[in-house]
Amino acid sequence: MRTILFSFLLMTAWITGCAVSTVVEDTRTPVIEMNRFGDLLFHGEKLEPGKICKTLQRAGVRKGQEINIRIPQKADRQAMGHIAGELNKGGFTRIVFTTNRTASSSKLGR
């Protein structure tokens, strides 16, 4: 009886261990940079307003993926709102605005 119980516990531990282990997918986070003039750069190229989502999709960024937007210390809040609105409209809802000192994150819903 003890052998059966021990075998059962061993199998349960093995199955639980297999169920808990996960494969980590590609976790690279795309970064858009806003310079002090308000221009957006992605991989060193300027992003045009209205074409941000198409550029990200062509680069292979998935809609559920987090996007970091680096902003200067005194960034234009209205411009940030326009960027977030365009990305949200395009289905990109995980946007993080970052500076050198702080980061704020929000999940936008539809």
N, C-alpha and C positions, 0 to 999 in steps of 0.2 A: 504494500500500500504506500509506503514511504517513497519507494522508487517511482511509482506512478505519479505521486504528488510532486516530487522533485522534478521529474521530466516535464510535467505540465507547467510548473513555474519557470523552468528553463526555456521552454518553447514560448511561453508568454513574454518573457523578457526579450527573447530574440525577435519576436514579431513586433513588439512595441518599439524596439530599437530600429527596426527597418522602417516602421511607419513614421517615426519621428524624423529620420534623416531626410533631408531635402537636397535638391540640386540647386545651387545658386546660379541664376541666370546672369547674363551680361548686365552689370550694374553701372556702366558708365553713364554719367549724367551729362546731358548736353548743356553747354553754357553759352548764353547770349550776353554780350557785354554792351553796356550803354556808356558811351564816353561823355565827357563833360559838356559836349555840344548837343547831346540828345540823340546822336546817331547810334543805331544798333548794329553790332558786328557779330557775325556767326562764322567761325573758322576763318577769321580775318577779312571776310567780305561783308560789305554793307548790306543790311536788310532793308528792303523797301516796305513802307507801311502798306498794309493790305496783302502782302505776299509772304508774311512771316510763316504762316501755317504751311503753305505749299513748299517753302524752302525747307522747313523742318521735316516734312513728310518725305521729300526727295532725298534728304540726308539719312532717312531710315529711323527717325524718331517716332516711337509709338505714342498713341494718344493717351494711354494710361501712365506714361513715363514722366518722372519728375523733370522739370526744366528749371535750371538755375539762371537767373538774370542778375548779373553783377551791375550794380548802379553806383554812381558817385555819391559821396557823402551828402550833398545837397541836391538830390535828384528832383526833377519836376514831377510832382505827385500826379498831375493831370496826365502827363505822358505815360506814367506807370499804369494809370487806370485804362488808358487806351490800349496799351500793350496787353494787359490782362484781359480786357474785353475781347480783343481780337483772338487771342489764344483760346479763351473760353468758347467763343462762337465757333472756332475751328475744332473743338473737341478736346483741346489740351487743358485739363483742369488741375494739374498738379504743378503749380507755379511757385517758385521760391525767389523772392527778391533778396539779394545779399549785398552787403557792403564789406569793407575791410574789417569792421568791428562787430557788426550785428547781422542777424538774419531773421527774417519774418516769413512765415509760411502760411498759406491758406489753401484750402481745397474748395474750389468753386464748383457749385452744383448746377445742374440743368433744371 
